[in-house]
């Protein structure tokens, strides 16, 4: 092999990158001291971009395609080197391949609870977590602002900063949204879009974008969740008096010592109740034929508990309203038959016309008169 063949072998004439990892964002083409031959072939595959850095300055950026490295397709490099179109010598330059595909299933979450004001519960603390995807949209800016001279830049090196931006914007979006805690599960998609829009101006300064952002869960502190579960249980139980009677009857049917004790207790209670019923009859004749004593006045029963109602309007919960207030709203058309309402003990939201207690608020049109009248 002649000396010219040896020298030509020192020059790189094929430049490409095949990524066999899942998290590499930038990879520097290692020349190992070899120069790049004029007219060399550069292969940039789909989902990649090639960035040339010459003497510390960012030069040309190549999008997917096959290129012959000549002066006519390296305009910035030609200007930096003052090359003319007759240039044929090898040159030295650092080449960085940038992965422009999406990096999916990245995790984010709040380290500490976020304080916000709920319209129904007042100040509450929330935690949230989810996933997002990120991709490089401006390879030149990404190299300048983030990568620098790192020969192999991975997603782990930038994910911490992106997570901090997401959490910050999530806190602000939740505070401004005004969505009640009980309705957040149905609005996670809307909140996710608000966060992605708020993040875009900041993340674009890094040459990045977030195509997708998902909120998997929004949770309350354990103590608040326990109190909410108790409140839900009270609503499911309905009338507490009927619930206690049913529990007592259920305990008796189970038998055993507990059932016998419960039966004895109920028997004693029934005996006392019968004695109280017979006592006024004995007092009517009085002892030894004496005049009967004045009977003690009976205490009036407790007034019935009036329900208060919540209504759903435009994705928000309003209330509570009394039945009298709902009657006024039905009269002025604010409350219609199709309005969804809820009160404690009711199984989910229902239309007002499907609730027996509220159906009477709406005027029922009389049937047509019989013929001949």
Number of C-alpha atoms within 10 A of each C-alpha: 5 6 8 8 9 10 9 13 13 15 19 17 18 13 17 14 17 9 12 7 8 10 15 17 25 25 19 19 17 12 16 7 9 14 18 22 21 18 17 17 18 19 20 21 17 12 14 24 23 28 22 22 19 18 11 11 13 18 21 18 18 19 18 14 12 13 17 16 16 19 19 10 13 17 13 16 20 18 12 12 10 10 13 11 10 8 12 13 10 16 13 15 17 19 23 24 27 27 23 20 14 16 19 17 14 15 15 22 19 18 11 10 15 19 14 18 17 16 14 13 11 9 11 15 15 18 17 20 16 17 16 21 16 22 19 24 17 18 25 21 17 19 21 14 11 15 20 11 14 13 15 15 20 17 16 12 13 13 15 12 11 18 18 15 17 20 20 15 18 24 19 15 17 21 15 11 11 14 19 19 19 11 12 17 14 11 13 16 15 13 20 20 16 18 23 21 13 18 20 14 12 14 18 16 14 20 19 21 21 21 14 15 24 21 21 14 13 15 16 17 12 9 9 14 12 12 11 13 12 12 13 13 12 14 16 13 14 14 11 11 9 11 11 12 11 12 10 15 14 12 17 19 12 11 13 11 10 12 17 15 14 18 18 13 12 15 12 12 12 12 12 12 11 11 11 11 11 11 11 16 11 12 15 15 13 14 11 6 8 10 11 14 13 10 10 7 6 6 6 6 6 6 6 6 6 8 14 16 17 18 21 16 11 5 11 12 19 14 13 15 16 13 16 11 13 20 18 13 15 17 14 10 11 11 19 17 16 11 15 20 24 22 17 16 15 13 11 10 14 17 17 22 18 13 15 9 11 17 14 12 21 16 9 8 6 6 6 6 7 6 5 4 4
